[in-house]
Amino acid sequence: MSFTSEKVISDKSFFAKKIAVYAAFTKMRLASLVVLSAVLGYLIGADNYQLTDILVLSLGGFLVTGSSNAFNQIMEKDLDALMNRTKNRPLPTNRLNLIEGYWFASIIGLAGILLLWFYFGALAGILATLALGMYVLIYTPLKRISPIAVFAGAFPGAIPPMLGWVAATGHFGLEAGLLFLTQFFWQFPHFWAIAWKIDEDYRKAGFYLLPLKSGKNKLSALIIFAYTLFMIPVSVLPFLFGHIGVLGLATLIVLDIIFLIPALQLLQKQDDKAALKLMFASFIYLLGMQIIWWIDKI
């Protein structure tokens, strides 16, 4: 093999490794789910959707979400090294320089906000800025202080579908508010299910993200069940305000039941298996709810 060929292979290998590092740094899979939620919000709001709009929304949303995730890892670099699930991230393993990480997170965050701002308008840009700022400056520091961090994090976490709706319409409206409200309350059982499953790991870094600092117990499970149960009246709101029909409502109620069953199992058994089932059910619920909302509209 020639020296040139070896250099090309080496360059390709370096490039591939760098891409993998940045994918982990931005939590690409998680960011993709957030972007999907924004796109579904756009589809619900759009009378005639444009492929260019969807592509720009996806790119801008990914840049902002990736920046949020990257800044989170920068702020928790030393804490990530303490937990099994995060100790192999780019910063604790020194696969990414901290200064390079700062620059990367800053550039993609600013690029995402400007892209959304100038393409969709100031309201979309402001929502993106709020999502990034609240996640990094409020939610992330609170994680080691109080379980109220989940409440604080639910605000930026509920912005994506609302941002998508605003991107489609150019203004704020009741439907955007309902999308925000649904995703806001959905996050409590969703995130608490994750926190239950990895509570021991979280505690190594001083994170107390279950409803109670006392951790995995009957009362925490009861609170998780209560919030999951509350999703039933929340899911009725789009019907009451005329945004979905009877068939859409009936389908949402079925999703509510699918969501509620593992929450009830968690209350009864208080084990990690039930928490894992609740986590997966929460993904099915959110995506199913937004898809049903969109299909019912068209």
C-alpha positions, -999 to 999 in steps of 0.1 A, spaced: 0 0 0 13 34 -9 20 62 15 -8 83 -2 -33 54 3 -24 50 39 -28 87 45 -63 87 28 -74 58 50 -60 75 81 -78 108 72 -110 89 67 -106 71 100 -99 104 118 -129 120 102 -152 91 111 -140 91 147 -146 129 149 -181 125 136 -188 98 162 -175 121 190 -197 150 179 -227 126 176 -222 115 212 -215 151 223 -248 163 209 -267 131 218 -278 127 182 -304 100 189 -321 121 216 -319 152 195 -336 134 166 -366 126 188 -368 162 198 -367 173 162 -394 147 153 -416 163 179 -410 197 163 -418 184 128 -450 169 140 -460 202 156 -453 218 122 -474 193 104 -503 198 128 -501 235 123 -495 236 85 -524 238 60 -500 232 32 -466 220 44 -434 227 25 -405 202 24 -380 231 26 -397 243 58 -394 208 73 -357 205 64 -349 239 78 -369 232 110 -351 199 114 -316 214 109 -323 244 131 -339 222 158 -311 197 157 -285 225 161 -302 241 191 -310 207 208 -275 195 201 -260 226 216 -282 222 247 -270 186 251 -234 197 245 -235 225 271 -251 200 295 -221 177 291 -196 206 295 -212 216 328 -213 181 341 -180 168 327 -166 157 362 -200 143 373 -204 123 341 -171 105 350 -188 92 382 -217 75 365 -216 42 345 -240 54 318 -220 86 311 -184 78 320 -176 70 283 -188 103 269 -164 124 249 -153 148 276 -146 124 305 -126 101 281 -107 131 267 -118 123 232 -129 159 230 -111 190 243 -131 212 266 -123 244 247 -132 228 214 -164 216 230 -173 252 242 -167 265 207 -186 238 190 -216 241 213 -217 279 210 -214 279 172 -241 253 165 -264 268 191 -261 303 176 -264 290 141 -296 271 150 -312 301 166 -303 324 137 -315 299 111 -349 295 128 -351 333 135 -344 345 100 -363 317 82 -394 314 103 -395 347 121 -386 363 154 -411 342 174 -395 309 164 -361 323 172 -372 335 206 -387 301 214 -354 284 203 -334 308 225 -357 301 255 -354 264 251 -316 265 250 -313 290 278 -337 274 302 -322 239 296 -286 250 302 -290 278 327 -319 266 349 -325 228 345 -289 217 344 -277 235 376 -309 225 395 -303 187 389 -280 186 420 -302 208 441 -337 196 441 -362 173 423 -378 205 411 -353 203 383 -377 181 365 -404 208 366 -379 234 354 -367 211 326 -403 204 315 -406 240 301 -378 238 275 -387 202 269 -423 212 259 -412 239 234 -404 218 203 -439 210 191 -450 245 199 -421 259 180 -430 236 150 -466 249 151 -453 285 152 -429 278 123 -459 266 103 -483 295 111 -460 324 120 -479 332 151 -489 317 185 -523 302 190 -545 279 212 -534 248 194 -498 256 200 -506 261 237 -523 227 238 -493 210 222 -471 227 248 -493 217 277 -496 180 266 -458 176 262 -452 196 294 -472 172 316 -461 141 296 -425 147 306 -431 140 343 -439 103 341 -416 99 312 -385 114 329 -394 99 363 -395 65 347 -360 70 334 -348 84 368 -363 54 386 -344 30 364 -310 48 368 -315 63 403 -285 45 418 -263 59 390 -277 94 394 -270 94 431 -233 88 424 -232 123 409 -256 138 435 -286 140 412 -320 135 429 -345 135 400 -373 113 413 -403 131 428 -388 127 463 -352 128 474 -359 97 494 -358 79 461 -375 47 449 -404 41 473 -442 38 474 -449 75 476 -426 83 446 -444 56 426 -478 70 437 -468 105 424 -457 90 391 -490 72 388 -509 103 396 -492 124 369 -497 96 344 -534 94 353 -536 132 348 -527 127 311 -562 115 305 -579 149 311 -551 166 293 -556 144 263 -593 154 262 -585 191 258 -578 190 220 -613 174 215 -630 199 238 -615 228 218 -624 213 185 -590 203 172 -596 165 170 -628 145 164 -644 117 182 -623 90 166 -591 109 174 -603 112 210 -611 75 213 -576 66 200 -560 90 225 -579 73 253 -565 40 242 -530 55 243 -538 68 278 -546 33 290 -514 19 274 -495 46 292 -513 41 325 -509 3 328 -471 3 334 -475 33 358 -500 11 378 -475 -18 377 -448 5 390 -471 16 419 -478 -21 427 -443 -36 423 -419 -6 426 -393 -23 404 -370 -13 376 -388 -35 351 -421 -16 355 -402 17 352 -386 5 319 -420 -4 306 -434 30 315 -405 47 297 -412 28 265 -449 34 269 -443 71 272 -425 72 238 -454 54 222 -478 78 238 -462 110 228 -455 101 192 -488 83 189 -507 114 202 -490 138 179 -494 115 148 -531 110 157 -536 148 161 -520 153 126 -539 125 109 -572 136 124 -566 171 111 -560 160 75 
